[in-house]
Amino acid sequence: MSTSSSSTSSSKRDELFTVVWPGRPYPRGATWDGEGVNFAVFSENAVAVELCLFDAEGRHERQRILLRERTDDIWHCYLPEARPGLAYGYRVHGPYRPEEGHRFNPNKLLIDPYARDLVGELRWSDALYGYTIGHKKEDLSFDKRDSAAFMPKARVLETAFTWGEDRRPQVPWADMVIYELHVRGYTKTHPGVPGPLRGTYAGLACAPVIDHLQRLGVTTVELMPTHSFVDERHLYEKGLRNYWGYNTLAFFAPQMRYSASRKVKEFKTMVKTLHSAGIEVLLDVVYNHSCEGNHLGPTLSFRGLDNASYYKPSPEDRRYYADFTGCGNTLNLVHPRGLQLVMDSLRYWVEDMHVDGFRFDLAPALARARGKVEHLSSFFTAICQDPVLNQVKLIAEPWDLGQDGYQVGRFPAGWAEWNDRYRDGVRAYWKGDAGLIGEIASRVSGSSDLYEVAGKRPHASINFVTAHDGFTLDDLVSYNGKHNEANGEDNRDGNDNNLSWNCGVEGPCDDREVRALRARQKRNFLTTVLLSQGVPMLLAGDEYGHSQHGNNNAYCQDNEIGWIDWAPTPEREALLTFVRRLVRLRRSHPTFRRRGFFAGQVRQGTPIKDVLWLTPDGQEMRAEHWQDEQARCFGMYLSGAGIPDVGARGEPIQDDDFLVLVNAHHDDIGFAMPEIDGEPWSALLDTTCEDGQPAAGPLYRPGERYAVRGRSVVVLARDAVGLGWG
C-alpha cells in the first residue's frame, strides 16, 4: 500500500506533503500546534489506516498517507508542513464480516470522530453504503464504489480566539429561567436581524435578540442540537430536512448550516456575546446514537472506523445493533474509547467553546451496560469525578426506549431532569381532568416525592409544559389532536397523548369567546410554570403565541412551520407583556424559587407553616379534600418568613407572604381569605385580565371572598406595592 493514491493522482507531483513524522497518539483528532498538525484516530480492529488529504474545498483527493504508527490502538502521524484549513478524511482497512460485528470498507471515506470543523455537505448516494444497495444479501454484500465525492470532509481548525474577559454567568440553579430555542428557527424571520444573519449563530448574537431575551428575564438559553448532523435519506428524498438536529455526525464540530461566516469562531462569538449579557448557554447534546442508523445505514464515520468498538451489538446477533434510542443504534460507552470520546467532546465544548452545561438527549442510554441502566455506570462515574464537567449544569432527558428506560427521579446527585410528570400533570389539570389536586400540588411545590428522598433540592426538577417535542403553547390550547400531514407520514408520527384541549374549536378560530379562553389558558399555563418550585423552562416563541399549526413533531419542518413567526399582533404583544411581568415577579421573590423543599410544618421563629393548602372555604385541606375526585380548585399559602435559605453572606432570607388561588373549574368560585395573622390581602395577578394585572381594588380581609373566575389563577400578597409586577 503506497502513500499516494493512483485513483486520485497520476504522479508524486500532486502530493501535498513529502515529510511524515511519527507523531503522537494524543490528543485525538487533527491538532495544529503552531508548527504542524498531529493526526490521531482510534481503531482497535483495523489492519491499516490511511489519511486522505483534499483540496481546500474538500472536492478532490490529493494524497493518501499510510499511518504506520500505532500506539494502544491509536493510529497517528505528524505532518510538519500542514496548516489549519487542511481538509482530510480516513479510509480504514480490516475485515468486512457484519455477522461478527466488523464492517470495514476502505472504499468509504470516513469523518474523524474528533473533527472540530467540517467543510462541504453530505450528498446522498448509494456509494455511501458499505454494502450494495438492492443486493439480495443486503448488508452482507460488499460495495466497492468510492464515497469521497459525496462526503463532507474534516478540516484542521485554528483554535485561536480572543475571549478577553469572558466569564461564565454561573446563575444559581434556583434563579434560572431556561429558554429552549432553535438557532435557525429563532431568528429566521426576526425583523431586527439583518437578512444575511438570520438563522445563524451571528443572528442569535444580534442586539435586538439579546434585548428580547434580557427583557423577557431569561437567564439561560438551551440550544437545540448544534453538533454537526445530517439529513436522513428518507427526508432528503421527500424534499424535507432534519430541522431539529438529533442525527449527529460529529461531536466536536458545530453545525455549519447555522453559521453565516462558515467559521467555528462565529459560535464562540455568540457564546461570548450572550455571556456579556449575563445569559448562560446550554447545549442539547445527542451522544446516545449516531446518524449511521441500523445495520442497513450508511458508512460515514464510526461504522467504518471500528463498528465493533463504537456501537452496542444486539445480544442475539452481532450483525445487528442494540437500539435503545429508536434511531437504529446505540453508542457503546462501556468501551473505554467510546466513553473517552464523549468525555473529551464535553470538555471541549466547556473549555474551548465556553458553554455552561448540557441537556442530554435520551440520557439513560448513556448509562446502559449489559442492557440495563446502571446508576454506577462508567459514564456517571466519569462525569462525577471530572474536575471540569462536575462544575457545569447537567440536565437529563431521563428516559429512553429500552427496558426500564423511564428514570425520572433516579439520576445521580448533581443532575437535574426534565420532569414529564410535571408536564403531564399540569396539562391534564388545566384540561379539566378529575382527581388531580394531589398530583398538581406535588408538582407545583417542587416534586419532593421524586427528588427529596435522594437528597436533592427542588432545582432537580426542570418544570415545563411545552418543549420542542410536542405542541407549542398556542397549539396546546387550540388543537385536540395532532396535525402532522406536512411530515409526509400520513399523520402517523408524533405523540397521540397530548393532553391538550382546543377550547371548543379545532384550530384557528375567529370566535371572540374561544380566543379569550385560549389566551387565558395560556396565561394559566405560564403562571403555573413560573410560580412553581423548581427550574422553569419556556419554549421559545410561546411568549409570543407561536403556532406550528397543530404539528406536534416538526422535526423535519425547516420552514414557516418550525420557524418562529415574529409578526406583531395586539394579542401577541399583550402575552409578551404578561410573561415579562410574570418572570419579573418570580425573580423578585425567593418565595417562588426556594432552595429547599417545603416541610409543611411551622418553622422556628415563625407562627405558621411554610406552606398551607387551602379549600375554597379558606380552611386547611384534610385527607378527604385531597381524595375528592371532583375538586379542581385549591389555594396555596406561601410564608415569606418560612424560607430556610440564607443569602450569599449567611444572612436570613425574608420575603412577602403570597396566596395563590388556582381554579380549573369552568365555574367561578368565591374563595374565602384564610384566617392568617388577621392581615388583609391585595390582588396582585389575575389571569382573567389580558395583561394579568387586576385593577386596583379593595383589600381582602380574613373571611372575605375573592371571586376566582373559572379556569384562572389569582395571586394575592400582603402588600402589592413594590412587588416587582409592574
Wavefront OBJ file of the C-alpha trace (Angstrom):
o trace
v 0.000 0.000 0.000
v 1.593 3.277 -1.085
v 1.391 6.754 0.361
v -0.183 8.068 -2.834
v -3.488 7.044 -4.352
v -3.282 6.051 -8.008
v -7.028 6.654 -8.271
v -6.745 10.329 -7.411
v -3.349 11.410 -8.723
v -1.173 10.208 -11.522
v 2.174 11.095 -10.013
v 4.070 12.237 -6.942
v 3.849 15.796 -8.267
v 0.310 16.069 -6.873
v 1.290 15.135 -3.323
v 0.828 17.888 -0.755
v 3.344 16.641 1.803
v 6.591 14.762 1.357
v 7.622 14.685 5.027
v 5.733 12.473 7.500
v 6.813 12.136 11.120
v 5.553 9.513 13.611
v 3.511 11.951 15.658
v 1.735 11.201 18.945
v -1.369 9.233 19.958
v -2.749 12.180 21.912
v -4.626 14.404 21.557
v -7.120 12.704 19.282
v -8.162 14.325 16.058
v -6.141 16.783 13.971
v -4.253 19.202 16.201
v -2.377 22.280 14.977
v 0.467 23.121 17.377
v 1.833 26.193 15.602
v 4.382 24.252 13.552
v 2.498 21.344 12.057
v -0.515 19.081 12.509
v -0.732 15.863 14.516
v -3.301 13.291 13.383
v -4.550 10.575 15.751
v -7.525 8.243 15.303
v -8.696 5.162 17.216
v -9.414 1.760 15.685
v -8.941 -1.417 17.667
v -9.772 -3.925 14.945
v -8.364 -2.263 11.814
v -5.363 -3.694 9.986
v -4.432 -0.425 8.236
v -5.489 3.226 8.278
v -4.960 5.790 5.521
v -5.099 9.545 5.992
v -6.645 11.138 2.901
v -5.873 14.789 2.134
v -8.033 17.036 -0.039
v -8.001 20.441 -1.615
v -9.309 23.381 0.406
v -12.933 22.833 -0.658
v -12.752 19.106 0.034
v -13.667 18.204 -3.528
v -10.559 16.444 -4.818
v -8.409 13.907 -3.028
v -4.758 14.936 -3.405
v -2.822 12.422 -1.330
v -3.078 9.321 0.848
v -0.724 8.683 3.710
v -0.462 5.294 5.359
v -0.390 5.683 9.145
v 2.498 3.441 10.152
v 2.466 4.302 13.848
v 0.041 2.529 16.187
v 0.043 3.091 19.945
v -2.631 1.446 22.111
v -4.871 1.145 19.048
v -4.396 4.823 18.209
v -3.097 5.334 14.665
v -1.093 8.523 14.278
v 1.293 10.686 12.291
v 2.577 14.268 12.206
v 2.805 16.499 9.140
v 5.259 19.317 9.867
v 4.243 21.183 6.708
v 0.473 21.023 7.333
v -1.533 24.071 8.356
v -5.065 24.919 9.552
v -7.685 24.703 6.822
v -6.404 21.376 5.502
v -9.315 19.086 4.555
v -8.988 15.399 5.323
v -10.715 12.069 5.982
v -9.794 8.451 6.664
v -10.008 5.130 4.886
v -9.762 2.121 7.161
v -8.853 -1.447 6.164
v -9.969 -4.531 8.039
v -12.375 -7.459 7.884
v -15.808 -6.970 6.379
v -17.746 -9.553 8.375
v -21.025 -7.988 9.598
v -22.046 -11.237 11.283
v -19.006 -10.746 13.573
v -19.634 -7.027 14.017
v -16.918 -5.831 11.590
v -17.800 -3.506 8.699
v -14.504 -2.140 7.390
v -14.585 -0.883 3.821
v -11.679 1.298 2.624
v -13.729 2.469 -0.337
v -15.709 4.654 2.058
v -14.242 7.940 3.213
v -14.784 8.457 6.937
v -15.189 11.526 9.111
v -12.755 11.814 12.018
v -14.851 11.431 15.233
v -12.733 14.254 16.723
v -13.152 16.606 13.746
v -13.606 20.160 15.037
v -14.683 21.611 11.727
v -16.287 20.258 8.559
v -16.308 21.523 5.001
v -18.923 20.559 2.445
v -22.306 18.864 2.776
v -23.262 15.202 2.652
v -24.937 14.331 -0.659
v -26.971 11.157 -0.579
v -25.810 8.364 -2.880
v -25.791 4.570 -2.838
v -21.986 4.861 -2.750
v -22.197 5.967 0.901
v -23.158 2.453 1.982
v -20.640 -0.256 2.818
v -22.829 -2.829 1.119
v -24.532 -2.821 -2.285
v -27.996 -1.302 -2.122
v -30.543 -3.730 -3.613
v -28.296 -6.795 -3.282
v -30.105 -9.960 -2.242
v -27.672 -10.387 0.667
v -28.325 -6.836 1.824
v -25.590 -5.675 4.236
v -23.697 -8.955 3.889
v -22.686 -7.817 0.396
v -19.692 -5.508 -0.186
v -19.706 -2.255 -2.166
v -16.541 -1.055 -3.948
v -17.676 2.420 -5.006
v -15.711 5.387 -3.657
v -17.861 7.583 -1.419
v -15.478 10.567 -1.138
v -17.292 12.740 -3.670
v -20.474 12.610 -1.596
v -18.957 13.152 1.841
v -18.196 16.313 3.824
v -14.576 16.469 4.934
v -12.982 17.177 8.268
v -10.880 20.335 8.378
v -7.925 21.240 10.577
v -9.025 24.065 12.858
v -7.138 27.141 14.010
v -8.451 27.344 17.579
v -7.140 30.808 18.495
v -9.876 33.172 19.675
v -9.854 36.300 21.800
v -12.092 35.508 24.740
v -10.914 38.556 26.661
v -12.697 38.872 29.999
v -15.367 36.297 29.198
v -16.834 34.836 32.375
v -19.498 32.230 32.881
v -22.618 33.845 34.381
v -22.880 30.930 36.868
v -26.546 31.574 37.581
v -27.624 29.646 40.710
v -29.922 26.766 39.843
v -32.828 28.202 41.820
v -32.600 31.519 39.960
v -32.596 30.056 36.457
v -35.224 30.667 33.798
v -34.392 28.312 30.923
v -35.415 29.174 27.365
v -35.258 26.322 24.841
v -34.628 27.602 21.324
v -33.578 26.517 17.858
v -30.697 28.587 16.474
v -32.017 28.671 12.937
v -35.739 28.854 13.613
v -35.449 31.518 16.292
v -34.077 34.254 14.061
v -35.041 33.097 10.562
v -37.874 35.638 10.290
v -36.801 38.063 13.021
v -37.257 41.622 11.669
v -34.466 43.017 13.849
v -31.831 40.637 12.475
v -30.065 41.571 9.217
v -31.092 39.274 6.354
v -27.710 37.536 5.865
v -27.520 36.725 9.581
v -30.982 35.275 10.030
v -30.972 31.670 11.135
v -27.357 31.759 12.316
v -25.195 31.954 15.416
v -24.416 35.547 14.464
v -28.129 36.280 14.237
v -28.671 34.960 17.743
v -25.961 37.356 18.976
v -27.628 40.424 17.415
v -28.622 43.263 19.753
v -32.415 43.018 19.161
v -32.363 39.316 20.029
v -30.243 39.851 23.143
v -32.539 42.702 24.178
v -35.605 40.469 23.840
v -34.018 37.755 25.986
v -32.965 40.217 28.661
v -36.322 41.981 28.813
v -38.041 38.617 28.984
v -35.918 37.720 32.006
v -34.211 34.676 30.517
v -31.087 33.600 32.411
v -30.197 30.536 30.351
v -30.690 29.568 26.718
v -30.795 25.872 25.888
v -29.836 25.434 22.245
v -31.286 22.514 20.340
v -28.549 20.353 18.769
v -25.669 22.347 17.308
v -23.273 19.421 16.789
v -22.835 18.695 13.080
v -25.665 16.488 11.861
v -27.038 15.226 8.553
v -30.473 14.964 6.964
v -31.797 11.402 6.849
v -32.071 9.985 3.360
v -35.823 9.404 3.567
v -36.297 13.097 4.366
v -33.997 14.178 1.554
v -35.998 12.104 -0.914
v -39.206 13.816 0.265
v -37.707 17.271 -0.128
v -37.534 17.729 3.649
v -34.646 18.316 6.072
v -33.735 17.273 9.562
v -34.679 20.507 11.339
v -34.192 19.554 14.971
v -30.732 18.035 14.531
v -30.932 14.828 16.579
v -28.855 12.945 13.989
v -25.248 13.655 14.900
v -22.317 13.153 12.556
v -19.508 14.843 14.530
v -19.466 15.529 18.277
v -16.862 18.315 18.182
v -17.825 20.313 15.102
v -20.591 22.946 15.236
v -23.292 22.694 12.592
v -22.156 24.912 9.719
v -25.623 25.464 8.247
v -26.125 27.766 11.246
v -23.001 29.795 10.502
v -23.182 32.911 8.345
v -19.395 33.015 8.062
v -18.879 29.238 7.790
v -16.350 29.615 10.594
v -16.275 27.988 14.019
v -15.358 31.260 15.702
v -18.867 32.540 14.949
v -20.193 30.084 17.537
v -17.651 31.351 20.047
v -18.630 34.946 19.364
v -22.252 34.051 20.020
v -21.385 32.489 23.386
v -19.222 35.437 24.359
v -21.981 37.903 23.453
v -24.614 36.006 25.441
v -22.262 35.815 28.417
v -21.722 39.566 28.248
v -25.493 39.912 28.587
v -25.462 37.659 31.649
v -27.062 34.735 29.798
v -25.828 31.151 30.111
v -25.577 28.786 27.138
v -26.562 25.122 27.452
v -26.310 22.649 24.586
v -28.781 19.880 23.829
v -26.407 17.006 23.041
v -27.043 13.632 21.406
v -24.437 11.080 22.480
v -26.823 8.145 22.654
v -26.713 7.326 18.938
v -25.190 8.498 15.666
v -26.541 9.325 12.220
v -25.401 5.974 10.763
v -28.656 4.244 11.679
v -29.200 0.491 11.840
v -27.373 -2.310 10.012
v -28.721 -1.009 6.707
v -27.481 2.529 7.277
v -24.590 4.359 5.578
v -20.910 4.116 6.471
v -19.856 7.665 7.355
v -17.630 7.505 10.434
v -17.860 5.153 13.445
v -19.159 2.184 11.472
v -16.181 2.177 9.135
v -13.595 3.114 11.765
v -14.447 0.296 14.171
v -18.060 -0.807 14.249
v -17.483 -3.461 16.913
v -15.992 -0.950 19.356
v -18.177 2.107 18.867
v -21.651 0.505 18.851
v -23.568 -1.761 21.215
v -24.332 -5.017 19.375
v -27.567 -6.906 19.702
v -27.078 -9.669 22.303
v -28.649 -12.151 19.881
v -26.606 -11.363 16.752
v -23.612 -9.033 16.338
v -24.736 -8.197 12.808
v -27.452 -6.039 14.352
v -27.434 -3.237 16.907
v -28.904 -2.800 20.345
v -31.319 0.067 19.818
v -32.448 1.912 22.939
v -33.000 5.146 21.032
v -35.395 4.335 18.214
v -32.754 5.581 15.782
v -31.175 2.266 14.803
v -28.100 2.156 17.019
v -26.729 2.971 20.472
v -23.183 4.173 21.097
v -21.116 1.898 23.311
v -19.967 3.919 26.308
v -18.900 0.761 28.107
v -15.907 0.663 25.762
v -13.201 2.961 27.199
v -12.585 4.701 23.866
v -16.295 5.330 23.371
v -16.537 6.828 26.835
v -13.377 8.852 26.242
v -14.841 10.261 23.036
v -17.904 11.588 24.868
v -15.922 12.946 27.802
v -13.412 14.647 25.505
v -16.243 16.167 23.497
v -17.983 17.527 26.599
v -14.755 19.034 27.935
v -14.021 20.584 24.555
v -17.342 22.401 24.492
v -16.788 23.660 28.036
v -13.120 24.586 27.831
v -12.730 25.679 24.212
v -16.252 26.858 23.372
v -17.133 28.158 26.875
v -20.620 26.665 27.123
v -22.171 26.426 30.575
v -23.700 22.969 30.538
v -25.671 20.346 28.684
v -29.061 18.751 28.276
v -28.559 15.055 27.424
v -30.988 13.544 24.930
v -32.287 10.088 25.964
v -29.788 10.117 28.814
v -30.417 6.594 30.241
v -28.961 5.129 27.043
v -25.606 6.585 28.072
v -25.603 4.542 31.284
v -26.623 1.182 29.855
v -24.414 -1.822 30.484
v -25.499 -5.406 29.825
v -28.776 -3.962 28.606
v -29.672 -2.260 31.895
v -29.427 1.309 33.135
v -26.724 1.273 35.808
v -26.612 4.197 38.198
v -22.986 3.444 38.985
v -22.102 3.222 35.311
v -18.776 4.375 33.946
v -20.482 7.381 32.349
v -21.949 8.739 35.570
v -18.760 7.975 37.472
v -16.572 9.686 34.883
v -18.632 12.888 34.935
v -18.870 12.910 38.739
v -15.098 12.848 39.174
v -14.214 15.109 36.240
v -12.948 18.470 37.592
v -14.314 20.331 34.558
v -17.658 18.649 33.946
v -18.789 18.359 37.534
v -18.775 22.163 37.680
v -21.263 22.771 34.849
v -25.031 22.377 34.525
v -26.124 18.811 33.708
v -29.739 18.135 32.692
v -31.087 14.739 31.679
v -33.928 13.751 29.456
v -34.468 10.853 31.872
v -35.962 8.246 29.586
v -35.045 6.138 26.571
v -36.860 3.389 24.654
v -35.293 0.363 26.310
v -36.485 -1.826 29.151
v -36.592 0.135 32.434
v -35.775 3.227 30.430
v -38.022 5.552 32.439
v -35.673 7.017 35.046
v -37.435 10.171 36.237
v -36.268 10.966 39.769
v -33.436 8.443 39.640
v -30.484 10.343 38.199
v -27.417 10.831 40.417
v -26.618 13.841 42.557
v -25.592 16.869 40.533
v -28.113 16.199 37.785
v -31.394 17.957 37.059
v -34.090 16.283 34.982
v -36.805 17.183 32.529
v -39.860 16.384 34.645
v -42.545 14.939 32.402
v -44.650 14.163 35.464
v -44.878 17.930 35.856
v -45.709 18.474 32.171
v -48.439 15.848 32.063
v -49.924 16.733 35.432
v -50.210 20.438 34.662
v -51.597 19.799 31.172
v -54.216 17.376 32.444
v -55.215 19.676 35.306
v -55.843 22.713 33.112
v -57.540 20.491 30.559
v -60.086 19.836 33.309
v -59.362 16.196 34.153
v -60.630 14.992 37.510
v -58.782 13.716 40.566
v -55.589 15.722 40.098
v -55.488 18.025 43.142
v -52.835 15.938 44.902
v -50.767 15.493 41.764
v -50.773 19.174 40.857
v -49.900 20.179 44.421
v -46.877 17.851 44.366
v -45.670 19.237 41.050
v -46.017 22.965 41.794
v -44.325 22.524 45.172
v -41.178 21.043 43.643
v -41.919 17.315 43.221
v -40.447 16.324 46.570
v -41.932 12.854 46.071
v -39.494 12.370 43.186
v -36.385 14.161 44.405
v -36.271 14.746 48.156
v -35.740 11.093 49.083
v -32.476 11.167 47.095
v -31.264 14.225 48.988
v -31.841 16.571 46.061
v -33.315 20.051 46.015
v -36.260 21.484 44.086
v -33.990 22.594 41.254
v -33.582 18.937 40.287
v -36.968 19.343 38.604
v -36.979 21.160 35.267
v -40.607 22.269 35.051
v -42.179 22.682 31.623
v -45.469 22.219 29.801
v -44.095 22.638 26.266
v -40.814 21.791 24.576
v -39.592 21.299 21.015
v -41.086 17.791 21.034
v -44.843 18.303 21.027
v -47.308 21.147 20.739
v -46.323 24.759 21.211
v -48.292 26.568 23.920
v -50.608 28.159 21.364
v -51.310 24.775 19.787
v -51.807 23.149 23.190
v -54.904 25.298 23.704
v -56.027 25.208 20.042
v -55.933 21.537 18.992
v -57.304 18.321 20.434
v -55.293 16.202 18.013
v -52.026 16.405 16.108
v -51.910 17.588 12.505
v -48.603 16.326 11.117
v -49.642 15.842 7.498
v -46.751 18.025 6.269
v -44.303 15.417 7.573
v -45.317 13.011 4.820
v -46.181 10.093 7.117
v -49.976 10.262 6.876
v -50.145 11.810 10.360
v -48.891 8.573 11.944
v -45.832 10.166 13.545
v -45.821 12.163 16.761
v -47.454 11.580 20.119
v -51.205 10.938 20.247
v -51.412 11.579 24.009
v -51.038 15.350 24.064
v -53.373 16.133 26.987
v -54.457 19.187 25.033
v -57.802 20.981 24.774
v -58.876 23.172 21.885
v -61.354 25.213 23.972
v -64.245 24.133 21.784
v -62.990 24.598 18.214
v -60.204 22.742 16.408
v -57.516 25.032 15.039
v -57.739 28.711 14.052
v -60.900 30.424 15.200
v -62.476 33.886 14.974
v -64.923 33.375 17.838
v -64.074 36.023 20.451
v -65.036 33.883 23.440
v -62.955 30.937 22.279
v -59.976 33.180 21.585
v -60.319 34.814 25.005
v -60.455 31.412 26.717
v -57.382 30.233 24.817
v -55.498 33.366 25.827
v -56.470 32.826 29.464
v -55.411 29.179 29.331
v -52.002 30.244 28.030
v -51.668 32.655 30.919
v -52.691 29.871 33.302
v -50.012 27.536 31.986
v -47.312 30.213 32.096
v -48.269 31.320 35.603
v -48.199 27.733 36.836
v -44.740 27.071 35.402
v -43.156 30.326 36.511
v -44.531 30.282 40.051
v -43.781 26.601 40.748
v -40.827 25.484 42.833
v -38.026 24.099 40.677
v -36.467 25.451 37.486
v -38.917 26.785 34.893
v -38.297 26.126 31.200
v -40.060 28.068 28.464
v -40.229 27.071 24.810
v -39.009 29.893 22.597
v -41.910 31.624 20.902
v -44.507 30.626 23.484
v -44.289 34.122 24.932
v -45.328 35.413 21.509
v -48.056 32.951 20.593
v -46.047 30.953 18.053
v -48.029 28.156 16.389
v -46.901 25.138 14.361
v -50.466 24.741 13.043
v -51.073 21.625 15.104
v -47.851 19.841 14.144
v -46.503 18.182 17.289
v -43.470 16.612 15.634
v -41.943 19.354 13.482
v -38.540 17.637 13.367
v -38.405 17.907 9.570
v -40.051 21.302 9.100
v -37.226 23.715 8.306
v -39.764 26.245 7.082
v -42.517 28.532 8.337
v -43.985 25.694 10.408
v -40.847 25.406 12.504
v -39.600 28.991 12.333
v -40.918 31.409 14.925
v -43.346 33.940 13.489
v -42.398 37.370 14.850
v -45.199 39.301 13.109
v -46.738 41.557 15.788
v -50.402 41.469 16.778
v -52.153 43.048 19.778
v -52.727 39.584 21.299
v -49.063 38.686 20.978
v -47.858 41.945 22.448
v -50.223 41.526 25.407
v -48.964 37.986 26.047
v -45.348 39.137 25.824
v -46.009 41.893 28.368
v -47.667 39.359 30.662
v -44.735 36.933 30.509
v -42.190 39.672 31.170
v -44.063 40.764 34.268
v -44.527 37.190 35.430
v -40.810 36.391 35.126
v -40.027 39.612 36.967
v -42.348 38.552 39.774
v -40.577 35.208 40.101
v -37.100 36.685 40.014
v -38.016 39.371 42.551
v -39.213 36.941 45.203
v -37.329 33.994 46.741
v -40.693 32.614 47.857
v -41.172 31.273 44.310
v -37.637 29.883 43.924
v -36.788 28.266 47.217
v -33.606 26.271 47.514
v -35.192 23.705 49.808
v -38.436 21.745 49.856
v -41.438 22.743 51.923
v -41.661 20.994 55.272
v -45.380 21.593 55.743
v -44.529 22.488 59.315
v -44.088 25.559 61.465
v -40.587 26.904 61.059
v -38.646 28.009 64.103
v -39.369 31.662 64.814
v -42.472 31.729 62.601
v -46.116 31.453 63.712
v -47.360 29.379 60.779
v -46.418 26.565 58.414
v -44.173 27.334 55.459
v -46.968 26.169 53.123
v -50.690 25.733 53.642
v -53.047 24.010 51.205
v -56.486 25.550 51.368
v -60.049 24.713 50.339
v -62.247 27.402 48.732
v -63.655 27.972 52.252
v -60.219 29.141 53.370
v -59.655 26.088 55.551
v -56.594 23.847 55.569
v -57.151 20.806 53.391
v -57.693 17.456 55.082
v -57.383 13.919 53.717
v -60.933 13.839 52.384
v -60.316 17.008 50.396
v -57.272 15.527 48.692
v -59.316 12.444 47.789
v -62.212 14.393 46.272
v -62.206 13.375 42.601
v -64.266 16.406 41.621
v -62.100 19.014 43.336
v -60.444 21.296 40.831
v -59.845 24.405 42.929
v -57.357 24.953 45.736
v -55.294 27.619 47.398
v -51.619 27.633 48.304
v -50.386 29.927 51.055
v -46.633 30.603 50.921
v -44.998 32.036 54.024
v -42.265 34.537 53.266
v -40.981 34.075 56.813
v -40.716 30.334 56.387
v -37.857 30.283 53.886
v -34.988 28.212 55.312
v -32.411 29.564 52.859
v -29.713 32.102 53.627
v -28.117 34.736 51.437
v -24.604 34.760 49.987
v -23.217 36.157 53.257
v -25.237 33.904 55.521
v -27.978 36.431 56.204
v -31.536 35.089 56.701
v -33.910 35.495 53.784
v -37.310 37.053 54.342
v -39.998 37.704 51.773
v -43.640 38.695 51.466
v -46.433 36.202 52.062
v -48.337 35.063 48.979
v -51.646 33.364 48.395
v -52.054 31.542 45.087
v -55.613 30.561 44.142
v -55.992 28.052 41.320
v -59.324 27.188 39.707
v -59.577 24.678 36.850
v -63.377 24.534 37.155
v -65.380 26.130 34.374
v -67.475 27.879 37.065
v -66.469 30.893 39.135
v -65.671 30.164 42.788
v -65.732 32.595 45.696
v -62.552 31.831 47.598
v -62.518 32.837 51.287
v -59.405 34.536 52.602
v -57.787 32.363 55.300
v -57.515 33.398 58.946
v -53.771 34.095 58.986
v -52.496 36.859 61.277
v -55.608 38.928 60.561
v -53.752 40.907 57.890
v -55.577 41.835 54.630
v -54.638 40.656 51.146
v -54.466 42.576 47.885
v -54.802 41.065 44.424
v -51.530 41.129 42.528
v -52.212 38.911 39.495
v -55.341 37.608 37.837
v -55.102 35.612 34.616
v -58.573 36.708 33.555
v -57.014 40.119 32.860
v -55.316 40.400 29.464
v -52.113 41.774 30.972
v -52.594 39.765 34.160
v -52.806 42.871 36.279
v -56.140 43.418 38.067
v -57.427 46.928 38.533
v -56.703 48.497 41.889
v -59.303 47.105 44.243
v -60.152 46.646 47.881
v -58.107 44.782 50.429
v -59.496 41.353 51.255
v -59.671 40.582 54.934
v -59.928 37.128 56.524
v -63.249 35.515 55.690
v -63.967 37.814 52.749
v -64.191 36.130 49.387
v -62.367 36.762 46.141
v -64.303 35.761 43.024
v -61.906 33.414 41.232
v -63.195 33.112 37.702
v -63.498 29.753 36.003
v -60.176 28.487 34.623
v -57.946 31.137 36.143
v -55.153 31.798 38.612
v -55.091 34.605 41.150
v -52.085 35.677 43.200
v -52.596 37.819 46.285
v -49.988 39.350 48.559
v -49.919 41.117 51.875
v -48.936 44.333 50.104
v -48.901 44.780 46.338
v -46.601 47.805 46.473
v -43.103 47.225 45.138
v -43.581 43.544 44.419
v -41.888 43.646 41.051
v -45.032 43.082 38.995
v -45.495 46.425 37.304
l 1 2 3 4 5 6 7 8 9 10 11 12 13 14 15 16 17 18 19 20 21 22 23 24 25 26 27 28 29 30 31 32 33 34 35 36 37 38 39 40 41 42 43 44 45 46 47 48 49 50 51 52 53 54 55 56 57 58 59 60 61 62 63 64 65 66 67 68 69 70 71 72 73 74 75 76 77 78 79 80 81 82 83 84 85 86 87 88 89 90 91 92 93 94 95 96 97 98 99 100 101 102 103 104 105 106 107 108 109 110 111 112 113 114 115 116 117 118 119 120 121 122 123 124 125 126 127 128 129 130 131 132 133 134 135 136 137 138 139 140 141 142 143 144 145 146 147 148 149 150 151 152 153 154 155 156 157 158 159 160 161 162 163 164 165 166 167 168 169 170 171 172 173 174 175 176 177 178 179 180 181 182 183 184 185 186 187 188 189 190 191 192 193 194 195 196 197 198 199 200 201 202 203 204 205 206 207 208 209 210 211 212 213 214 215 216 217 218 219 220 221 222 223 224 225 226 227 228 229 230 231 232 233 234 235 236 237 238 239 240 241 242 243 244 245 246 247 248 249 250 251 252 253 254 255 256 257 258 259 260 261 262 263 264 265 266 267 268 269 270 271 272 273 274 275 276 277 278 279 280 281 282 283 284 285 286 287 288 289 290 291 292 293 294 295 296 297 298 299 300 301 302 303 304 305 306 307 308 309 310 311 312 313 314 315 316 317 318 319 320 321 322 323 324 325 326 327 328 329 330 331 332 333 334 335 336 337 338 339 340 341 342 343 344 345 346 347 348 349 350 351 352 353 354 355 356 357 358 359 360 361 362 363 364 365 366 367 368 369 370 371 372 373 374 375 376 377 378 379 380 381 382 383 384 385 386 387 388 389 390 391 392 393 394 395 396 397 398 399 400 401 402 403 404 405 406 407 408 409 410 411 412 413 414 415 416 417 418 419 420 421 422 423 424 425 426 427 428 429 430 431 432 433 434 435 436 437 438 439 440 441 442 443 444 445 446 447 448 449 450 451 452 453 454 455 456 457 458 459 460 461 462 463 464 465 466 467 468 469 470 471 472 473 474 475 476 477 478 479 480 481 482 483 484 485 486 487 488 489 490 491 492 493 494 495 496 497 498 499 500 501 502 503 504 505 506 507 508 509 510 511 512 513 514 515 516 517 518 519 520 521 522 523 524 525 526 527 528 529 530 531 532 533 534 535 536 537 538 539 540 541 542 543 544 545 546 547 548 549 550 551 552 553 554 555 556 557 558 559 560 561 562 563 564 565 566 567 568 569 570 571 572 573 574 575 576 577 578 579 580 581 582 583 584 585 586 587 588 589 590 591 592 593 594 595 596 597 598 599 600 601 602 603 604 605 606 607 608 609 610 611 612 613 614 615 616 617 618 619 620 621 622 623 624 625 626 627 628 629 630 631 632 633 634 635 636 637 638 639 640 641 642 643 644 645 646 647 648 649 650 651 652 653 654 655 656 657 658 659 660 661 662 663 664 665 666 667 668 669 670 671 672 673 674 675 676 677 678 679 680 681 682 683 684 685 686 687 688 689 690 691 692 693 694 695 696 697 698 699 700 701 702 703 704 705 706 707 708 709 710 711 712 713 714 715 716 717 718 719 720 721 722 723 724 725 726
